[in-house]
């Protein structure tokens, strides 16, 4: 089983988080996997995550997640 390491993690209060800190993190896997970058945000049933190729993770649409998690 592949192991992902959290590189950056932060939480901030957003207009949609009802006053609770909303976490965001970026992780990476050094094993030989198809999607080595993982991006996640949210809490419990409000959480969402995606795994991406390195090329896809570097696209502009994901830069906000790197910035929010302090992983630039």
C-alpha positions as CSV (number, residue, x, y, z in Angstrom):
1,X,0.0,0.0,0.0
2,X,1.3,3.4,-0.9
3,X,2.1,5.9,1.8
4,X,1.4,9.6,1.4
5,X,3.3,12.2,3.4
6,X,1.7,15.5,4.4
7,X,3.9,18.3,3.1
8,X,1.7,21.3,4.0
9,X,-1.4,21.8,6.2
10,X,-3.3,24.8,7.4
11,X,-6.8,25.7,8.5
12,X,-8.7,29.0,8.0
13,X,-12.2,30.3,8.7
14,X,-14.0,30.8,5.4
15,X,-17.4,32.3,4.7
16,X,-18.7,28.8,4.2
17,X,-17.2,27.1,7.3
18,X,-19.8,28.4,9.9
19,X,-17.0,29.9,12.0
20,X,-14.9,26.7,12.2
21,X,-11.4,26.4,10.9
22,X,-11.5,24.7,7.5
23,X,-8.5,22.5,6.9
24,X,-6.6,22.1,3.6
25,X,-3.6,19.9,3.0
26,X,-1.2,18.8,0.3
27,X,0.5,15.4,0.5
28,X,2.9,13.5,-1.7
29,X,3.8,9.8,-2.3
30,X,7.3,8.8,-3.1
31,X,6.3,5.2,-4.1
32,X,5.8,4.4,-7.8
33,X,2.1,5.3,-8.1
34,X,0.1,6.8,-10.9
35,X,-1.2,9.8,-8.9
36,X,1.5,10.9,-6.4
37,X,0.0,14.2,-5.3
38,X,-3.0,14.4,-2.9
39,X,-5.0,17.5,-2.1
40,X,-7.6,17.4,0.6
41,X,-9.8,19.9,2.4
42,X,-12.8,19.9,4.8
43,X,-14.0,18.0,7.9
44,X,-16.0,14.8,8.3
45,X,-18.8,14.4,5.7
46,X,-17.8,17.8,4.3
47,X,-14.4,16.6,3.4
48,X,-13.1,16.1,-0.2
49,X,-9.9,14.9,-1.7
50,X,-8.3,14.2,-5.0
51,X,-5.1,12.5,-6.1
52,X,-3.3,13.9,-9.2
53,X,-0.3,13.5,-11.4
54,X,2.5,16.0,-10.8
55,X,1.7,17.7,-14.1
56,X,-2.0,18.1,-13.2
57,X,-1.2,19.3,-9.6
58,X,1.0,22.1,-11.1
59,X,-1.9,23.5,-13.2
60,X,-3.3,26.9,-12.2
61,X,-6.6,25.5,-10.9
62,X,-4.8,23.8,-8.0
63,X,-2.5,26.7,-7.0
64,X,-5.0,28.1,-4.5
65,X,-4.9,24.8,-2.6
66,X,-1.1,25.0,-2.4
67,X,-1.3,28.6,-1.2
68,X,-4.1,28.0,1.4
69,X,-2.2,25.0,2.9
70,X,1.0,27.1,3.0
71,X,2.7,24.6,0.6
72,X,4.0,26.9,-2.0
